[in-house]
Amino acid sequence: MAKQEFGLLNINGTQYKTILTEKFKNRKNWEAENPKMIKAYIPGNVREIFVKEGQKIKEGSRLLILEAMKMKNVIESPVSGIVKSINVKIGDAIPKNTLLLEIE
């Protein structure tokens, strides 16, 4: 039987000494989403776009409508800034996690 090595696992600032599996060691580390990169949280169709590139927007501004399963989801800006690029057009069918637009 191979000797098992202990590793440190940090959960909410508390460190635990435990045996880590290979699957756990090889996992992709979690990274916080960039709030300036607006991605589709569900697959759907782009029905309407309310902004243009170069336009100044405020937090909470309506960016576009993403229709999924007959529901129209209004995507709002999580931050204030300027629309850097719009990566979709009206009528596009997009999968989950598609980059819709960027804010600078």
DSSP file (Angstrom, degrees, kcal/mol; ACC not computed):
  #  RESIDUE AA STRUCTURE BP1 BP2  ACC     N-H-->O    O-->H-N    N-H-->O    O-->H-N    TCO  KAPPA ALPHA  PHI   PSI    X-CA   Y-CA   Z-CA
    1    1 A M              0   0    0      0, 0.0     2,-0.1     0, 0.0     3,-0.0   0.000 360.0 360.0 360.0 132.8    0.0    0.0    0.0
    2    2 A A        -     0   0    0      1,-0.1     2,-0.3     0, 0.0     0, 0.0  -0.389 360.0-106.1 -71.7 145.4    1.4    3.4   -1.0
    3    3 A K        -     0   0    0     -2,-0.1     2,-0.4     1,-0.1    -1,-0.1  -0.556  34.6-135.7 -72.5 130.2    2.1    5.9    1.7
    4    4 A Q        -     0   0    0     -2,-0.3     2,-0.4    -3,-0.0    -1,-0.1  -0.709  13.7-146.7 -91.3 137.5   -0.5    8.6    1.8
    5    5 A E        -     0   0    0     -2,-0.4    15,-0.6    15,-0.2     2,-0.3  -0.797  10.9-129.2-104.3 145.4    0.6   12.2    2.2
    6    6 A F  E     -A   19   0A   0     -2,-0.4     2,-0.3    13,-0.2    13,-0.2  -0.652  24.2-172.3 -90.3 147.7   -1.4   14.9    4.0
    7    7 A G  E     -A   18   0A   0     11,-3.7    11,-2.7    -2,-0.3     2,-0.5  -0.841  26.7-103.9-130.1 170.2   -2.1   18.2    2.5
    8    8 A L  E     -A   17   0A   0     -2,-0.3     2,-0.5     9,-0.2     9,-0.2  -0.844  27.2-166.2-101.3 133.0   -3.7   21.5    3.7
    9    9 A L  E     -A   16   0A   0      7,-2.9     7,-2.8    -2,-0.5     2,-0.6  -0.979   7.3-154.8-118.5 123.9   -7.2   22.4    2.8
   10   10 A N  E     +A   15   0A   0     -2,-0.5     2,-0.5     5,-0.2     5,-0.2  -0.885  15.6 175.1-104.9 118.8   -8.4   25.9    3.5
   11   11 A I  E >  S-A   14   0A   0      3,-2.8     3,-1.9    -2,-0.6    -2,-0.0  -0.963  74.3 -26.1-125.0 112.8  -12.1   26.5    4.0
   12   12 A N  T 3  S-     0   0    0     -2,-0.5    -1,-0.1     1,-0.3     3,-0.1   0.862 126.8 -48.1  52.1  42.0  -13.2   30.0    4.9
   13   13 A G  T 3  S+     0   0    0      1,-0.2     2,-0.5     0, 0.0    -1,-0.3   0.347 115.3 113.2  85.7  -6.6   -9.8   30.8    6.4
   14   14 A T  E <   -A   11   0A   0     -3,-1.9    -3,-2.8     2,-0.0     2,-0.4  -0.867  57.5-144.8-100.6 129.9   -9.6   27.6    8.5
   15   15 A Q  E     -A   10   0A   0     -2,-0.5     2,-0.4    -5,-0.2    -5,-0.2  -0.786  13.5-168.3 -99.1 135.4   -6.9   25.2    7.5
   16   16 A Y  E     -A    9   0A   0     -7,-2.8    -7,-2.9    -2,-0.4     2,-0.7  -0.958  18.2-138.1-121.0 138.4   -7.4   21.4    7.8
   17   17 A K  E     +A    8   0A   0     -2,-0.4     2,-0.3    -9,-0.2    -9,-0.2  -0.870  48.2 138.8 -94.9 117.7   -4.7   18.7    7.5
   18   18 A T  E     -A    7   0A   0    -11,-2.7   -11,-3.7    -2,-0.7     2,-0.6  -0.913  59.2 -87.0-150.9 171.3   -6.2   15.9    5.4
   19   19 A I  E     -A    6   0A   0     -2,-0.3     2,-0.4   -13,-0.2   -13,-0.2  -0.810  43.4-150.8 -88.3 121.9   -5.5   13.4    2.6
   20   20 A L        -     0   0    0     -2,-0.6   -15,-0.2   -15,-0.6     2,-0.1  -0.792   9.8-130.4 -97.1 133.8   -6.2   15.1   -0.8
   21   21 A T     >  -     0   0    0     -2,-0.4     4,-2.2     1,-0.1     5,-0.2  -0.368  20.9-115.9 -75.8 160.7   -7.4   12.9   -3.7
   22   22 A E  H  > S+     0   0    0      1,-0.2     4,-2.1     2,-0.2     5,-0.1   0.884 117.5  56.2 -62.7 -38.8   -5.7   13.2   -7.1
   23   23 A K  H  4 S+     0   0    0      1,-0.2     4,-0.3     2,-0.2    -1,-0.2   0.912 109.2  46.4 -59.9 -42.3   -9.0   14.5   -8.6
   24   24 A F  H >4 S+     0   0    0      1,-0.2     3,-1.0     2,-0.2    -2,-0.2   0.905 111.4  51.0 -66.6 -42.1   -9.0   17.3   -6.0
   25   25 A K  H 3< S+     0   0    0     -4,-2.2    -1,-0.2     1,-0.2    -2,-0.2   0.835 113.3  45.8 -64.6 -32.3   -5.3   18.1   -6.6
   26   26 A N  T 3< S+     0   0    0     -4,-2.1    -1,-0.2    -5,-0.2    -2,-0.2   0.375  87.8 118.7 -93.7   4.2   -5.9   18.3  -10.4
   27   27 A R  S <  S-     0   0    0     -3,-1.0     2,-0.5    -4,-0.3    -3,-0.1  -0.215  74.2-101.6 -69.2 160.6   -9.1   20.4  -10.3
   28   28 A K        -     0   0    0      1,-0.1    -1,-0.1     0, 0.0     2,-0.1  -0.718  42.2-117.8 -80.8 128.1   -9.4   23.8  -11.8
   29   29 A N        -     0   0    0     -2,-0.5     2,-0.2     1,-0.1    -1,-0.1  -0.380  30.0-107.0 -67.6 144.5   -9.1   26.5   -9.1
   30   30 A W        -     0   0    0     -2,-0.1     2,-0.4     1,-0.0    -1,-0.1  -0.496  36.4-170.3 -72.5 136.9  -12.1   28.8   -8.7
   31   31 A E        -     0   0    0     -2,-0.2     2,-0.1     3,-0.0     3,-0.1  -0.989  26.8-110.6-128.3 140.7  -11.7   32.3   -9.9
   32   32 A A        -     0   0    0     -2,-0.4     2,-0.1     1,-0.1     0, 0.0  -0.414  40.1-107.1 -66.5 142.0  -14.1   35.2   -9.3
   33   33 A E        -     0   0    0     -2,-0.1    -1,-0.1     1,-0.1     3,-0.0  -0.419  28.4-116.9 -68.3 144.6  -16.0   36.4  -12.4
   34   34 A N    >   -     0   0    0      1,-0.1     3,-1.9    -2,-0.1    -1,-0.1  -0.766  18.5-150.5 -81.9 117.1  -15.0   39.7  -13.8
   35   35 A P  T 3  S+     0   0    0      0, 0.0    44,-0.2     0, 0.0    -1,-0.1   0.653  93.7  62.0 -66.9 -12.5  -18.1   41.9  -13.5
   36   36 A K  T 3  S+     0   0    0      1,-0.1    67,-2.4    42,-0.1     2,-0.7   0.506  90.4  73.5 -89.3  -4.8  -17.0   43.9  -16.6
   37   37 A M  E <  S-B  102   0B   0     -3,-1.9     2,-0.6    65,-0.2    65,-0.2  -0.899  76.9-155.6-108.9 100.7  -17.3   40.8  -18.8
   38   38 A I  E     -B  101   0B   0     63,-2.5    62,-2.8    -2,-0.7    63,-1.3  -0.681  17.4-177.8 -85.0 117.2  -21.1   40.2  -19.2
   39   39 A K  E     -B   99   0B   0     -2,-0.6     2,-0.4    60,-0.3    60,-0.2  -0.801  33.6-102.1-114.9 155.6  -21.8   36.5  -19.9
   40   40 A A        -     0   0    0     58,-2.3    57,-3.2    -2,-0.3    58,-0.2  -0.626  24.1-164.3 -74.1 125.9  -25.0   34.6  -20.6
   41   41 A Y  S    S+     0   0    0     -2,-0.4    -1,-0.1    55,-0.2    55,-0.1   0.566  77.9  23.8 -88.4  -9.2  -26.1   32.7  -17.5
   42   42 A I  S    S-     0   0    0     53,-0.1     2,-0.1    56,-0.1    56,-0.1  -0.970  92.0 -99.4-144.5 156.9  -28.5   30.6  -19.6
   43   43 A P        +     0   0    0      0, 0.0     2,-0.3     0, 0.0    53,-0.1  -0.502  64.7 116.9 -72.9 151.1  -28.7   29.6  -23.2
   44   44 A G  E     -D   94   0C   0     50,-2.2    50,-3.1    -2,-0.1     2,-0.4  -0.976  59.3 -70.2 178.0-165.9  -31.1   31.6  -25.3
   45   45 A N  E     -DE  93  67C   0     22,-2.7    22,-3.2    -2,-0.3     2,-0.6  -0.950  37.8-122.9-118.6 135.7  -31.8   34.1  -28.1
   46   46 A V  E     + E   0  66C   0     46,-2.5    45,-3.2    -2,-0.4    20,-0.2  -0.680  35.2 170.9 -77.0 118.5  -30.8   37.7  -28.1
   47   47 A R  E     +     0   0C   0     18,-2.6     2,-0.3    -2,-0.6    -1,-0.2   0.778  60.4   4.9-100.9 -33.8  -34.1   39.7  -28.7
   48   48 A E  E     - E   0  65C   0     17,-1.0    17,-2.7    41,-0.1     2,-0.5  -0.990  53.4-154.4-155.1 142.9  -33.1   43.3  -28.1
   49   49 A I  E     - E   0  64C   0     -2,-0.3    15,-0.3    15,-0.2    14,-0.1  -0.989   6.8-174.7-121.6 125.6  -29.9   45.3  -27.5
   50   50 A F        +     0   0    0     13,-2.7     2,-0.2    -2,-0.5    14,-0.2   0.545  61.9  58.4 -97.0  -9.4  -30.3   48.6  -25.6
   51   51 A V        -     0   0    0     12,-0.8     2,-0.3     4,-0.0    12,-0.0  -0.747  61.9-147.6-121.9 166.0  -26.7   49.9  -25.8
   52   52 A K    >   -     0   0    0     -2,-0.2     3,-1.9    33,-0.0    31,-0.3  -0.903  39.8 -84.1-126.9 157.6  -24.1   50.8  -28.4
   53   53 A E  T 3  S+     0   0    0     -2,-0.3    31,-0.2     1,-0.3     3,-0.1  -0.376 116.7  23.4 -60.9 138.2  -20.3   50.5  -28.3
   54   54 A G  T 3  S+     0   0    0     29,-3.4    -1,-0.3     1,-0.3     2,-0.2   0.336  90.6 136.4  87.6  -6.3  -18.7   53.6  -26.7
   55   55 A Q    <   -     0   0    0     -3,-1.9    28,-2.5    28,-0.2     2,-0.3  -0.538  55.2-125.5 -77.4 137.4  -21.9   54.4  -24.8
   56   56 A K  E     -G   82   0D   0     -2,-0.2     2,-0.3    26,-0.2    26,-0.2  -0.657  34.3-176.7 -79.2 136.2  -21.6   55.4  -21.1
   57   57 A I  E     -G   81   0D   0     24,-3.3    24,-2.3    -2,-0.3     2,-0.3  -0.932  17.2-139.3-132.4 157.7  -23.8   53.3  -18.8
   58   58 A K    >   -     0   0    0     -2,-0.3     3,-2.2    22,-0.2    19,-0.3  -0.761  42.8 -79.7-109.8 160.1  -24.6   53.3  -15.1
   59   59 A E  T 3  S+     0   0    0     -2,-0.3    21,-0.1     1,-0.3     3,-0.1  -0.372 121.1  26.2 -55.3 131.2  -24.9   50.3  -12.7
   60   60 A G  T 3  S+     0   0    0     17,-3.0    -1,-0.3     1,-0.3    20,-0.1   0.355  86.2 144.9  93.0  -5.0  -28.3   48.8  -13.3
   61   61 A S    <   -     0   0    0     -3,-2.2    16,-2.4    18,-0.2     2,-0.4  -0.384  58.0-108.4 -65.0 143.0  -28.7   50.1  -16.9
   62   62 A R  E     + F   0  76C   0     14,-0.2    14,-0.2     1,-0.2    -1,-0.1  -0.601  40.3 174.1 -73.6 129.0  -30.6   47.7  -19.2
   63   63 A L  E     -     0   0C   0     12,-3.1   -13,-2.7     1,-0.4   -12,-0.8   0.845  54.5 -33.3-101.4 -50.7  -28.1   46.1  -21.6
   64   64 A L  E     -EF  49  75C   0     11,-1.2    11,-3.1   -15,-0.3     2,-0.5  -0.976  50.6-108.5-162.9 170.5  -30.1   43.5  -23.6
   65   65 A I  E     -EF  48  74C   0    -17,-2.7   -18,-2.6    -2,-0.3   -17,-1.0  -0.964  24.3-167.0-113.6 127.5  -32.9   41.0  -23.5
   66   66 A L  E     -EF  46  73C   0      7,-2.8     7,-2.5    -2,-0.5     2,-0.5  -0.962  11.2-152.7-113.5 115.1  -32.1   37.3  -23.6
   67   67 A E  E     +EF  45  72C   0    -22,-3.2   -22,-2.7    -2,-0.6     2,-0.4  -0.763  21.4 166.6 -93.6 130.3  -35.1   35.1  -24.3
   68   68 A A  E >   - F   0  71C   0      3,-2.6     3,-1.8    -2,-0.5   -24,-0.1  -0.977  67.8  -9.0-144.3 127.5  -35.0   31.6  -23.0
   69   69 A M  T 3  S-     0   0    0     -2,-0.4     3,-0.1     1,-0.3    -1,-0.1   0.883 128.6 -55.1  53.1  44.0  -38.0   29.2  -22.7
   70   70 A K  T 3  S+     0   0    0      1,-0.2     2,-0.5     0, 0.0    -1,-0.3   0.566 114.6 117.6  67.4  12.2  -40.4   31.9  -23.7
   71   71 A M  E <   -F   68   0C   0     -3,-1.8    -3,-2.6     2,-0.0     2,-0.7  -0.922  60.1-140.6-109.3 135.1  -39.2   34.1  -20.9
   72   72 A K  E     -F   67   0C   0     -2,-0.5     2,-0.6    -5,-0.2    -5,-0.2  -0.847  16.9-162.6 -97.5 114.0  -37.6   37.5  -21.6
   73   73 A N  E     -F   66   0C   0     -7,-2.5    -7,-2.8    -2,-0.7     2,-0.6  -0.861   9.2-145.8-100.5 118.4  -34.6   38.1  -19.3
   74   74 A V  E     -F   65   0C   0     -2,-0.6     2,-0.6    -9,-0.2    -9,-0.2  -0.743  11.9-149.3 -84.6 120.9  -33.4   41.7  -19.0
   75   75 A I  E     -F   64   0C   0    -11,-3.1   -12,-3.1    -2,-0.6   -11,-1.2  -0.825  17.1-166.2 -93.0 122.5  -29.7   41.7  -18.5
   76   76 A E  E     -F   62   0C   0     -2,-0.6   -14,-0.2   -14,-0.2   -15,-0.1  -0.762  26.5-100.1-109.9 154.9  -28.6   44.7  -16.4
   77   77 A S        -     0   0    0    -16,-2.4   -17,-3.0    -2,-0.3   -16,-0.1  -0.555  19.9-160.0 -74.5 129.5  -25.1   46.2  -15.9
   78   78 A P  S    S+     0   0    0      0, 0.0     2,-0.3     0, 0.0    -1,-0.1   0.622  77.7  29.8 -81.5 -12.1  -23.5   45.2  -12.6
   79   79 A V  S    S-     0   0    0    -44,-0.2     2,-0.3   -21,-0.2   -18,-0.2  -0.927  81.5-110.7-140.8 162.5  -21.1   48.2  -12.9
   80   80 A S        +     0   0    0     -2,-0.3     2,-0.3   -21,-0.1   -22,-0.2  -0.658  63.0  93.0 -88.8 153.2  -20.9   51.7  -14.3
   81   81 A G  E    S-G   57   0D   0    -24,-2.3   -24,-3.3    -2,-0.3     2,-0.4  -0.993  72.0 -53.3 162.6-156.7  -18.6   52.3  -17.3
   82   82 A I  E     -G   56   0D   0     -2,-0.3    22,-3.1   -26,-0.2     2,-0.6  -0.961  50.2-111.8-120.1 135.7  -18.3   52.5  -21.1
   83   83 A V  E     -C  103   0B   0    -28,-2.5   -29,-3.4    -2,-0.4    20,-0.3  -0.548  34.3-177.8 -68.9 114.4  -19.5   49.7  -23.4
   84   84 A K  E     -     0   0B   0     18,-2.3     2,-0.3    -2,-0.6    19,-0.2   0.917  61.8  -9.1 -81.5 -47.8  -16.2   48.4  -24.9
   85   85 A S  E     -C  102   0B   0     17,-1.2    17,-2.4   -32,-0.1     2,-0.5  -0.996  49.8-145.4-154.1 148.5  -17.6   45.8  -27.2
   86   86 A I  E     -C  101   0B   0     -2,-0.3    15,-0.2    15,-0.2    14,-0.1  -0.976  14.4-174.0-114.3 119.8  -20.8   44.0  -28.1
   87   87 A N        +     0   0    0     13,-2.9     2,-0.3    -2,-0.5    14,-0.2   0.340  62.3  52.1-100.6   5.4  -20.2   40.4  -29.1
   88   88 A V        -     0   0    0     12,-0.5     2,-0.3    10,-0.0    12,-0.0  -0.872  64.2-149.4-133.0 166.3  -23.7   39.4  -30.1
   89   89 A K    >   -     0   0    0     -2,-0.3     3,-2.1   -43,-0.0   -43,-0.3  -0.915  41.1 -74.1-133.3 164.4  -26.4   40.7  -32.4
   90   90 A I  T 3  S+     0   0    0     -2,-0.3   -43,-0.2     1,-0.3   -42,-0.0  -0.319 118.7  25.3 -59.4 133.1  -30.2   40.6  -32.4
   91   91 A G  T 3  S+     0   0    0    -45,-3.2    -1,-0.3     1,-0.3     2,-0.1   0.247  84.7 141.1  96.5 -11.6  -31.4   37.1  -33.3
   92   92 A D    <   -     0   0    0     -3,-2.1   -46,-2.5   -46,-0.1     2,-0.6  -0.423  45.4-144.4 -65.6 134.5  -28.3   35.2  -32.2
   93   93 A A  E     -D   45   0C   0    -48,-0.2   -48,-0.2    -2,-0.1    -1,-0.1  -0.911  29.5-173.8 -95.5 120.7  -28.9   31.8  -30.5
   94   94 A I  E     -D   44   0C   0    -50,-3.1   -50,-2.2    -2,-0.6     2,-0.1  -0.895  20.1-129.7-124.0 147.0  -26.2   31.6  -27.9
   95   95 A P    >   -     0   0    0      0, 0.0     3,-1.2     0, 0.0   -55,-0.2  -0.384  47.6 -73.3 -83.0 169.3  -25.1   28.9  -25.4
   96   96 A K  T 3  S+     0   0    0      1,-0.2   -55,-0.2   -55,-0.1   -52,-0.0  -0.275 117.3  24.2 -58.2 146.7  -24.5   29.4  -21.7
   97   97 A N  T 3  S+     0   0    0    -57,-3.2    -1,-0.2     1,-0.3     2,-0.2   0.575  81.4 152.6  70.4  14.3  -21.4   31.4  -20.7
   98   98 A T    <   -     0   0    0     -3,-1.2   -58,-2.3   -58,-0.2     2,-0.7  -0.559  53.6-114.7 -70.6 136.3  -21.2   33.2  -24.0
   99   99 A L  E     +B   39   0B   0     -2,-0.2   -60,-0.3   -60,-0.2     3,-0.1  -0.648  37.1 179.2 -73.6 113.2  -19.5   36.6  -23.7
  100  100 A L  E     -     0   0B   0    -62,-2.8   -13,-2.9    -2,-0.7   -12,-0.5   0.929  57.9 -24.2 -82.7 -51.4  -22.3   39.1  -24.5
  101  101 A L  E     -BC  38  86B   0    -63,-1.3   -63,-2.5   -15,-0.2     2,-0.4  -0.990  53.6-128.3-159.2 164.4  -20.4   42.3  -24.0
  102  102 A E  E     -BC  37  85B   0    -17,-2.4   -18,-2.3    -2,-0.3   -17,-1.2  -0.914  13.9-158.6-119.7 145.7  -17.5   44.0  -22.3
  103  103 A I  E       C   0  83B   0    -67,-2.4   -20,-0.2    -2,-0.4   -23,-0.0  -0.959 360.0 360.0-120.8 138.5  -17.5   47.2  -20.2
  104  104 A E              0   0    0    -22,-3.1   -21,-0.1    -2,-0.4    -1,-0.1   0.422 360.0 360.0-110.2 360.0  -14.4   49.3  -19.5
